Amino acid sequence: MLRTILPRQAVLLNQFRTGAMHSRMQMKPHTRLWTSNLIGKRFHGHLHKPKPGEELHVTFILKDGTQKTFEVAEGDSLLDIAQGHNLDMEGACGGSCACSTCHVIVDPEYYDALEEPDDDENDMLDLAYGLTETSRLGCCIKMSKDIDGIRVALPAMTRNVSSTDFE
């Protein structure tokens, strides 16, 4: 699946293709470079390893209905967790709450335990495809003990509309 990439990512891709990358950043010639891998691994490697006994759990319900459960650390965002485990969550804005591509549908059992969405998140949620009563942005949900065991579904599709489209 092709994805829209951020300007900085486009520069890196161009540098890779032309061989102009700084030598310490160069990839081996046989490395396959896909934009989804670049977005997921190059720019969202912010996961922390949970300390023993302090693991939290999150379950993602994928578009095909399969479920993936992960042990995560407190403070990790659902966007970082999904991308760190190569799940199909884009996060086109890099987790800055400026798009709706990390839209998730939170299990109603956990929705009330989350902090209220702020105005920026609500503005971006208005642009999300398939909005529900328990929709949130994955970049705005940080793991905590209050939501240990949270279950979120990835919607069938996302719409890449960002706040800069209206400037």
VOKE-607734 format. One record per residue (C-alpha): x, y negated, z. Coordinates in steps of 0.2 Angstrom, whole numbers, padded with zeros to 4 digits, always signed. Last residue first. Example, Ala and Ser with C-alpha at 12.3 -4.5 7.8 and 13.67 -1.06 7.14 Angstrom:
2
+0068+0005+0036+0062+0022+0039
END
This chain:
167
-0023-0135+0030-0036-0121+0029-0025-0107+0022-0013-0111+0035-0024-0102+0048-0022-0086+0040-0033-0075+0029-0027-0057+0026-0043-0047+0027-0042-0030+0036-0049-0013+0032-0057+0002+0040-0055-0005+0057-0041+0001+0069-0050+0008+0084-0044+0004+0102-0043+0015+0117-0036+0008+0134-0028+0021+0145-0020+0008+0157-0031-0008+0155-0029-0015+0172-0011-0008+0173-0006-0020+0160-0003-0020+0141-0004-0036+0132-0018-0039+0120-0016-0055+0110-0006-0047+0096-0019-0034+0094-0033-0046+0090-0049-0043+0097-0066-0035+0092-0078-0029+0106-0094-0037+0099-0089-0032+0081-0080-0040+0066-0079-0029+0051-0067-0041+0042-0059-0054+0053-0060-0072+0049-0070-0076+0064-0057-0067+0074-0045-0080+0069-0055-0094+0077-0058-0083+0092-0040-0080+0094-0036-0098+0093-0050-0103+0106-0044-0091+0119-0050-0073+0121-0056-0069+0138-0044-0058+0148-0047-0039+0146-0055-0028+0159-0072-0032+0150-0067-0023+0134-0061-0007+0143-0077+0003+0143-0082-0005+0127-0068+0003+0117-0059-0011+0109-0060-0014+0090-0044-0020+0083-0039-0034+0072-0020-0035+0068-0023-0043+0051-0033-0058+0058-0021-0072+0055-0012-0086+0065-0011-0077+0082+0008-0078+0082+0011-0059+0081+0022-0060+0065+0009-0069+0055+0005-0054+0044+0002-0042+0059+0000-0027+0047-0007-0013+0058-0005+0004+0049+0004+0014+0063+0022+0015+0062+0025+0019+0080+0034+0002+0083+0021-0006+0072+0006+0000+0083+0015-0004+0100+0021-0021+0094+0003-0025+0088-0005-0018+0104+0007-0030+0114+0020-0024+0126+0019-0032+0143+0018-0016+0154+0028-0002+0145+0021+0011+0134+0016+0030+0133+0007+0033+0117-0009+0041+0112-0013+0044+0093-0031+0048+0088-0037+0054+0071-0053+0046+0064-0047+0043+0047-0045+0024+0050-0035+0028+0066-0041+0028+0084-0026+0021+0094-0024+0027+0112-0014+0017+0125-0006+0024+0140+0004+0015+0154+0021+0022+0160+0027+0016+0177+0032+0032+0185+0049+0032+0175+0052+0015+0168+0043+0011+0151+0055+0008+0136+0051-0009+0130+0045-0013+0113+0050-0028+0104+0055-0021+0087+0043-0031+0078+0052-0040+0064+0064-0027+0056+0054-0011+0060+0036-0014+0056+0037-0028+0044+0052-0020+0035+0043-0003+0035+0028-0011+0027+0038-0020+0015+0047-0004+0009+0065-0003+0008+0072+0014+0004+0090+0016+0010+0101+0025-0003+0112+0010-0006+0116+0008+0013+0108-0008+0020+0117-0024+0022+0115-0034+0038+0133-0034+0043+0139-0039+0026+0128-0054+0025+0115-0051+0012+0118-0057-0006+0117-0040-0015+0103-0047-0026+0090-0035-0021+0094-0037-0002+0095-0055-0003+0078-0056-0012+0071-0044+0001+0078-0055+0015+0071-0071+0007+0054-0063+0005+0054-0058+0024+0058-0076+0028+0043-0081+0018+0031-0069+0026+0025-0054+0016+0009-0049+0009+0007-0030+0009+0007-0017-0005+0000+0000+0000
END
